[in-house]
Amino acid sequence: MAIMKRTPLRRRSKKHKEGQKKKLDKKKQLEQEYGVKLSYWRYVGRKGVYWFLLSRYIRIRDFKKFGTCISCGKKFARWEDAQAGHYAPAGDCGFNLLFDKRNINAECPPCNNPRFSPGKLIPYRTNLVERYGEAYVQEVDELYRSKQTTKEWSQLEYDIKIKELQEEIKELLNE
């Protein structure tokens, strides 16, 4: 029987470590620039900052206006208990619906996870119609079906939209 040699663990190169450090530095720089502390990055860079702020805006908006999950009707004790859930799935809705405020509403964590509640789109749609009307929902449905994609925003466009969103959040919190 032959004895197998153990191979030593591969060490990360200095170049790899420097690249990781640059990524962390960039995240910290963006957090300082926009005055946010991102615990979780769904997207990278300015797109990540925008999603973080948009999610916060949606959760505050829906908590103040309705106070419940759009899918199951569960009441939220605080806006922080909600998640920003997409009606047209974020994975394949295209950039035009990814950040569209009509497509995103407050949901409880189980309803925002398709593995736990795969049938949530039926009550989500029903409650969307109840809240905003059939024409509103048909417009979102049509955008989703058309698969029209718009190009992603430039850094300057993200900067402008981030500033606008920060103002909208301040207004919501002051109401």
C-alpha positions in Angstrom: 0.0 0.0 0.0 1.4 3.4 -1.0 1.6 6.2 1.5 0.0 9.3 0.2 1.8 12.6 0.8 -0.2 15.4 2.3 0.0 18.6 0.4 0.5 21.8 2.4 -2.3 24.3 2.6 -2.0 26.9 0.0 -1.3 30.3 1.4 -2.9 33.4 0.1 -0.6 35.5 -1.9 0.4 39.0 -0.8 -1.3 40.3 -3.9 -4.6 38.6 -2.9 -4.4 40.1 0.6 -3.8 43.6 -0.8 -6.8 43.2 -3.2 -9.0 42.2 -0.2 -7.7 45.2 1.8 -8.5 47.6 -1.2 -12.1 46.2 -1.3 -12.5 46.9 2.4 -11.0 50.3 2.1 -13.4 51.1 -0.8 -16.4 49.9 1.3 -15.3 52.1 4.2 -14.8 55.1 1.9 -18.4 54.7 0.5 -19.8 54.3 4.0 -18.1 57.5 5.1 -19.0 59.4 1.9 -22.7 58.6 2.3 -22.9 58.4 6.1 -24.2 54.9 6.2 -23.0 51.7 8.0 -23.6 48.7 5.8 -23.7 45.5 7.7 -24.7 43.5 4.6 -23.7 44.2 1.0 -26.2 42.7 -1.4 -24.6 44.7 -4.2 -21.1 46.3 -4.4 -20.1 49.9 -4.6 -22.6 52.7 -5.1 -25.2 50.2 -6.2 -24.9 48.6 -2.8 -25.3 51.9 -1.0 -28.3 52.7 -3.1 -30.0 49.4 -2.4 -29.3 49.8 1.3 -31.0 53.2 1.3 -33.8 52.1 -1.0 -34.5 49.2 1.3 -34.6 51.5 4.3 -36.9 53.9 2.5 -39.4 51.2 1.4 -39.5 49.7 4.9 -40.1 53.0 6.6 -42.7 54.1 3.9 -44.7 50.9 4.2 -44.4 50.7 8.0 -45.8 54.2 8.4 -48.5 53.8 5.8 -49.6 50.2 6.4 -47.6 48.6 9.2 -48.0 45.1 7.7 -46.4 42.6 5.4 -47.8 42.9 1.9 -47.9 39.1 1.5 -49.3 37.7 4.7 -50.6 40.8 6.6 -48.4 40.2 9.7 -48.0 43.4 11.7 -44.5 44.9 12.2 -43.5 46.2 15.7 -40.8 48.4 14.1 -39.8 49.2 10.5 -36.5 47.4 11.1 -38.4 44.1 11.4 -39.4 44.3 7.8 -37.5 43.5 4.6 -37.8 45.1 1.2 -39.3 42.4 -1.1 -39.7 42.5 -4.8 -43.0 41.7 -6.5 -41.3 40.9 -9.8 -38.3 38.8 -8.6 -35.1 40.7 -8.3 -33.1 37.9 -10.0 -34.7 38.3 -13.4 -36.7 41.6 -13.4 -34.1 43.6 -15.2 -32.5 46.8 -14.0 -35.6 48.9 -14.8 -37.6 47.1 -12.1 -34.8 46.3 -9.7 -34.9 49.7 -8.0 -38.5 50.7 -9.0 -40.4 51.7 -5.9 -43.6 50.3 -7.3 -42.0 46.8 -7.4 -40.7 46.8 -3.9 -42.8 46.6 -0.7 -42.3 45.7 3.0 -42.4 42.0 3.7 -41.7 39.8 6.8 -38.5 37.7 6.4 -40.3 34.3 5.7 -42.5 35.9 2.9 -39.4 37.5 1.4 -37.7 34.1 1.0 -39.0 32.0 -1.9 -37.8 28.8 -0.2 -40.1 29.3 2.8 -43.1 30.8 0.9 -43.0 30.0 -2.8 -46.7 30.8 -3.2 -46.5 34.3 -1.8 -46.9 36.1 -5.1 -50.6 35.5 -5.2 -51.4 37.3 -1.9 -48.7 39.8 -2.8 -50.4 40.7 -6.0 -53.9 40.7 -4.4 -52.7 43.2 -1.7 -50.9 45.3 -4.2 -54.1 45.7 -6.1 -55.9 46.5 -2.9 -53.3 49.1 -1.9 -52.6 50.8 -5.3 -55.2 49.6 -7.8 -55.3 47.2 -10.7 -53.8 49.7 -13.2 -50.7 50.1 -11.0 -50.1 46.4 -10.8 -50.7 45.8 -14.5 -48.1 48.5 -15.3 -45.5 46.6 -13.2 -46.6 43.3 -14.7 -46.2 44.7 -18.2 -42.7 46.1 -17.4 -41.8 42.6 -16.2 -43.2 40.8 -19.2 -41.6 43.1 -21.7 -38.2 42.3 -20.2 -37.1 45.8 -21.3 -33.8 46.5 -19.7 -32.3 49.9 -19.2 -28.6 50.4 -18.8 -27.2 50.6 -15.3 -26.7 54.1 -13.9 -23.3 55.8 -14.0 -21.5 56.7 -10.8 -22.8 60.3 -11.2 -26.4 59.1 -11.6 -26.0 56.9 -8.5 -24.6 59.9 -6.6 -27.6 62.0 -7.5 -30.1 59.3 -6.8 -28.5 58.5 -3.4 -28.7 62.1 -2.4 -32.3 62.3 -3.4 -33.1 59.1 -1.5 -31.4 60.4 1.6 -33.6 63.5 1.5 -36.8 61.3 1.0 -35.8 59.2 4.0 -35.3 62.3 6.2 -38.7 63.6 5.1 -40.4 60.2 6.0 -38.7 60.1 9.4 -39.9 63.7 10.1 -43.5 63.1 9.3 
